[in-house]
Amino acid sequence: MEVGIVGGTGALGRGLARRWLVAGVDVRLGSRDASRGQAAADELRAELPDAAGQVVGVDNLGACEAPVVVLAVPYEGLDAVLEPLAPAVEGRIVVSAVNPLAFDAHGPYNEPVAEGSVAQACAARLPGARMTAAFHSVSSTALKRLDTPLEDDVPVFGDDTEAVDAVATLANRIDGVRSYPAGALRLAAPLEGLTAVIIAVNKRHKAHVGLRLSRLTPR
Amino acid sequence: MEVGIVGGTGALGRGLARRWLVAGVDVRLGSRDASRGQAAADELRAELPDAAGQVVGVDNLGACEAPVVVLAVPYEGLDAVLEPLAPAVEGRIVVSAVNPLAFDAHGPYNEPVAEGSVAQACAARLPGARMTAAFHSVSSTALKRLDTPLEDDVPVFGDDTEAVDAVATLANRIDGVRSYPAGALRLAAPLEGLTAVIIAVNKRHKAHVGLRLSRLTPR
């Protein structure tokens, strides 16, 4: 199993990479500059000498050679990141983990997204991709603490059932994650927006919370 | 402690009323027609003869005589419901539990809300109210099962700290609810939207899920 991470040197990308490597998933860690991707991959290799998965540092286009490609980049500047990737992700499973998060003097909030959700915006810009959305609410801080299993649900959104199942399978490789198909791609917006709420809750209650749905036994 | 419920004869309103009555909270159960409110109150009294709280059936305006007023009405037709209530809720704590939920051939989705969230739309239409938002993700089906404690977080949003605390206190009276201040009123939108996700998850996984945040000890 192999996953590519566009924006793999950011906190979320690096955190997911760490967890997947430990679980034996190979990672193509992408960055704008291949050299930065390589530096991050070197760091992960040094940090996790016994990891069952292999990591390679590449540029974002190189990350798109994996069968599943996670977009772990900020919302700001997203169009410029996606544009050169469009031909490369043709036919591939792409996962938007992008949140329309912004901050002002009053704290975190969500930018309005004309397409309804960032996931739908990505689908419009990557028309050949098998678009899904997941991982929005997973805490980078919790991902980093490898000695502590996560307690996080990863609902997966998308209109391509097979792609959604593949992403859930990949997410479920992470210790303590519970991932499952959650609905159509257009339903990703509330999860994208939840990150701003999570940041506000974390600040108020000095925590690094995650999402769990109660009374759920995924089928 | 007393709470008024606008739209108290709907599934959510009735469910919350049931739980509050059992917990010893008095309820003013509002409906468009006072007679329907009274009929629902009579039913609750018959169903819960040992409830510590008192229930009275009223019209929606009568529900606004309580110090805390929960809006448990559909998004469709909201303006017409709110307009006559504006003078009555002056200075009172109002809780929007309203979701911009809609359905089409592809299932549940969220209507776009020009103000950003239904909570902000309510604040604009009830300018004298101390506006908060909560209870969006609580399952009516779970509320009905009085023999089973809930396993639900009720994050409360609002810009009036005292009002938010009062709503959290009220929510925490319900067995199994964990309620806490979660952030500014403008952050209510993701919770409002989550209901459509919950409906999709419930259908897919044959469940009546609720929201829980992991790794949280509210302060």
Interface residues (C-beta under 8 A of the other chain):
Chain A: H106 G107 P108 Y109 N110 P112 G116 S139 A142 E151 D152 P155 Y180 P181 A182 G183 A184 R186 L187 A189 P190 L191 E192 G193 L194 A196 V197 I198 A200 V201 R204 H205 K206 A207 H208 V209 G210 L211 R212 L213 S214 R215 L216 T217 P218 R219
Chain B: H106 G107 P108 Y109 N110 P112 G116 S139 A142 E151 D152 P155 Y180 P181 A182 G183 A184 R186 L187 A189 P190 L191 E192 G193 L194 A196 V197 I198 A200 V201 R204 H205 K206 A207 H208 V209 G210 L211 R212 L213 S214 R215 L216 T217 P218 R219
